[in-house]
Amino acid sequence: MWFFIFIVFSGPMKVERVDVIEIHWNKTQCIESTKRAERIGIPTHVSVGCVQVEGIAKAKDSKGLVP
């Protein structure tokens, strides 16, 4: 699982907050989101990126199917 995040800085090397913007199941989709955000334009005090979170799988319903 990959989190597409915004890191908001409040000063040099000081993080104000980190926001998870989207969740993706593969790296390629997450990187496309970062490229799209950069094309749209992001404020100078914000960085975007992808972070991989391991150990999380898609949930299955009672019939064993992935929604």
N, C-alpha and C positions, 0 to 999 in steps of 0.2 A: 504494500500500500504506500502511496506517495501523497504527501501533503504539499499543496501549492500555498506558499506563505508570503505575507507581507511583513517586513521588519521595519518598524517605525522608530526612527532615532530622534531623541530629544536634545542631543548635543553630540560633540565629537566622541565617538566610541561609547555612547550611552544609549541603551535600548529603552525606549518608552514602552513598547508593547510588540507582541508578535501575534498576528491574526492568521488563522487558517482560512483561506479563501475558497479552495476547492479540494476535493479528495479524488485521487485517481488510482486505478489498479495497475497502471504501468508507467514507467519512466517517460516514455515517448509522449504520452498525452500530457503529462505534467510539464514537460519542457515546452510543448506547444503553447500551453497556457502562459508561461513566462514570456515567450516571444510575442504573444498577442498583447500582453500587458505593456511590454516595452514599445510596441508599435503604437498603441493608444497613447502612451505617455504616462509616466509616473512621477510624482513629486520628487524633488531632489533629496529630501530627507527620508525617503523610503527605498528599501531594497526588496527585490522579489527573488524567490528561489524555490527549489523542491527539496523536500526532506523525506527520506525513506524511513518508514516505520515497519519493523519486522514483527512477526508473531501474530499478525491479525489476518484473518481469512474471511472470505465472504460467508455470510450466514446462510444456512439452508432452512427451508420451511419444514413443516412436519412430514412432508412427503419426500424429503431429501433433495428437493430441487432448489437451485439458486435462483432467487427472484430476478 
